[in-house]
């Protein structure tokens, strides 16, 4: 799964996710309130927090479909920077 920092960041962009409700890998981010402006802000926040850059190929709606797909993208970028 993901680290605590990822979940804390992501939750700030999900206004429809109650604080006590768990975030699962399959949760649709759009259904939890992530809109297009939020995606741009989330992207910048994740890049700063993890010191990575999203490639153009990752800038798709699919990347931001669910918490799981977004974490897979971030995790993949982290692995490239450490190898």
Helices and strands as residue ranges (DSSP letters): H 4-11, H 36-50, G 56-58, H 67-82
